Each structure stands twice: as structure tokens, then as C-alpha cells.
Amino acid sequence: MINWHRLFGIFLTDYFTDTPYTVELEKDLSLQQQFFRCGHTA
């Protein structure tokens, strides 16, 4: 399936190159390593 939001963001990043505007793509958290902190009670 095509990720249209990402594709549109890449298009906008290219479109706004050399302008005072910046485009930040949505971060895909599924690709980042995730750490879970477990609380330990005594």
C-alpha cells in the first residue's frame, strides 16, 4: 500500500527547497528502537 502522507511530505520537501520554509516529515516510530521502563516496587 502506498503511504500517501509520506509521499506528499517528500514532494513538499522538494518543492520548498531554497525557500525560507522547512518541511519536517512525520516520524515513523515503528522504525525506531523502543525502550520500555518497568517500575520495580519492593
C-alpha positions as CSV (number, residue, x, y, z in Angstrom):
1,M,0.0,0.0,0.0
2,I,1.3,3.5,-0.8
3,N,1.9,5.8,2.2
4,W,0.4,8.9,0.7
5,H,1.2,11.2,3.6
6,R,4.9,10.4,3.3
7,L,4.9,10.7,-0.4
8,F,3.2,14.1,-0.2
9,G,5.7,15.2,2.5
10,I,8.7,14.2,0.3
11,F,7.1,16.2,-2.6
12,L,6.7,19.3,-0.3
13,T,10.2,19.0,1.0
14,D,11.5,19.1,-2.6
15,Y,9.1,21.9,-3.5
16,F,10.2,24.2,-0.7
17,T,13.9,23.7,-1.2
18,D,15.7,27.0,-1.4
19,T,12.8,28.9,0.3
20,P,12.6,30.2,3.8
21,Y,10.2,27.4,4.7
22,T,11.1,24.0,6.1
23,V,9.2,20.7,5.9
24,E,9.5,18.1,8.6
25,L,8.3,14.6,7.7
26,E,6.2,12.7,10.3
27,K,8.5,10.4,12.2
28,D,7.8,6.8,11.9
29,L,8.1,5.5,15.4
30,S,7.8,1.9,14.3
31,L,11.3,2.1,12.7
32,Q,12.9,3.4,15.9
33,Q,14.1,1.2,18.7
34,Q,11.8,1.5,21.6
35,F,12.7,1.1,25.2
36,F,10.2,0.4,28.0
37,R,11.0,1.2,31.6
38,C,9.5,-1.2,34.1
39,G,8.9,0.1,37.6
40,H,10.0,-2.2,40.3
41,T,8.4,-2.0,43.7
42,A,9.9,-3.6,46.8
